[in-house]
């Protein structure tokens, strides 16, 4: 029963992360007292309600850093941080690097993963190989 309540509540939280969410507001939404909700939440998720909200916001902010060119300041504001400095401090504590360094590291890793992989089998079965001649693959010889 508690699992269903917390699951429904986490879905609601996830859909409202761009808003300012206080524990009082989340408790009111759940219909439970703040104290009881936090105890129930921790027993189901093994983390605090506030910790869950911070972690989800940081995860979404990290995704935005990786996938967009938006300024760090804009991402910090979107996910409820009062300043870029506060966001950077919390982000560094979670990911062991600044948001800018994270963005650079993730982009660099992404470029390495997307390097070209030429498959000689593709060359042999393509119409191009038949038009050129019956020679072997130009990459492999």
C-alpha positions in Angstrom: 0.0 0.0 0.0 2.7 2.5 0.9 4.6 1.5 -2.2 1.6 2.6 -4.4 1.2 5.9 -2.5 4.9 6.7 -2.8 5.0 5.6 -6.5 2.1 7.9 -7.3 3.7 10.7 -5.3 7.1 10.4 -7.0 5.4 10.5 -10.4 3.7 13.7 -9.3 7.0 15.1 -8.1 8.8 14.1 -11.3 6.1 16.0 -13.3 6.5 19.1 -11.2 10.3 19.4 -10.7 10.4 22.7 -12.5 8.2 24.3 -9.8 9.3 25.2 -6.3 8.4 22.2 -4.3 8.4 22.4 -0.5 8.0 19.4 1.7 4.9 21.1 3.1 3.4 21.3 -0.4 4.2 17.7 -1.2 2.7 16.6 2.1 -0.4 18.5 1.4 -0.7 16.9 -2.0 -0.3 13.4 -0.5 -2.9 14.1 2.3 -0.5 12.9 5.0 1.3 15.0 7.7 4.7 16.1 6.8 6.2 13.9 9.5 4.3 10.8 8.5 5.0 11.3 4.8 8.7 11.7 5.3 8.8 8.6 7.4 6.8 6.6 4.9 8.9 7.9 2.0 12.1 6.9 3.6 10.9 3.4 4.4 9.9 2.8 0.8 12.7 4.6 -1.1 15.6 4.4 1.5 16.2 8.2 1.0 14.7 11.4 2.3 12.0 13.2 0.4 14.2 16.3 0.1 17.1 14.2 -1.1 14.9 12.6 -3.8 13.8 15.9 -5.1 17.4 17.3 -5.2 18.7 14.1 -6.9 16.0 14.2 -9.6 16.6 17.9 -10.3 20.3 17.3 -10.6 19.8 14.3 -12.9 17.6 16.3 -15.2 20.0 19.3 -15.1 22.9 16.9 -16.0 20.9 15.6 -18.9 20.2 19.2 -20.1 23.9 20.0 -19.8 24.7 17.0 -21.9 22.1 17.4 -24.6 21.7 21.1 -25.0 23.8 24.2 -25.5 21.7 26.2 -23.0 23.7 28.3 -20.6 24.4 26.8 -17.2 22.6 29.8 -15.6 19.4 29.0 -17.5 19.5 25.3 -16.5 20.1 26.3 -12.9 17.1 28.6 -12.8 14.9 26.0 -14.6 15.6 23.4 -11.8 14.9 25.8 -8.9 18.4 27.0 -7.9 18.7 30.6 -6.6 22.0 31.2 -8.4 24.5 29.5 -10.7 27.0 29.4 -7.8 24.6 27.4 -5.6 23.8 25.1 -8.5 27.5 24.6 -9.3 28.3 23.8 -5.7 25.5 21.2 -5.4 26.3 19.8 -8.8 30.0 19.4 -7.9 29.1 17.7 -4.7 27.0 15.2 -6.6 29.1 14.6 -9.8 32.6 15.6 -8.6 33.0 18.2 -11.2 31.5 21.6 -12.2 28.5 21.7 -14.6 30.8 23.1 -17.4 33.4 20.4 -16.9 30.7 17.8 -16.9 29.2 19.1 -20.1 32.7 19.0 -21.8 33.5 15.5 -20.4 30.2 14.1 -21.6 30.4 15.6 -25.0 33.9 14.4 -25.5 32.9 10.9 -24.4 29.9 11.0 -26.8 32.2 12.0 -29.7 34.5 9.0 -29.0 31.5 6.6 -28.9 30.2 7.9 -32.3 33.3 7.3 -34.3 32.9 5.6 -37.6 32.9 1.9 -37.8 33.2 0.7 -41.4 32.1 -2.9 -41.9 33.7 -4.5 -44.9 30.6 -6.8 -45.3 28.6 -3.7 -46.1 30.9 -2.8 -48.9 30.8 -6.3 -50.4 27.0 -6.4 -50.5 26.5 -2.8 -51.8 25.7 -2.0 -55.4 28.7 0.3 -55.4 31.2 -2.6 -55.2 29.6 -4.3 -58.2 29.8 -1.0 -60.2 33.4 -0.3 -59.4 34.7 -3.9 -60.1 35.1 -7.1 -58.4 38.0 -5.7 -56.3 38.2 -6.1 -52.6 37.2 -3.6 -50.0 39.1 -0.3 -50.3 39.7 0.0 -46.6 40.9 -3.6 -46.0 42.6 -4.2 -49.4 
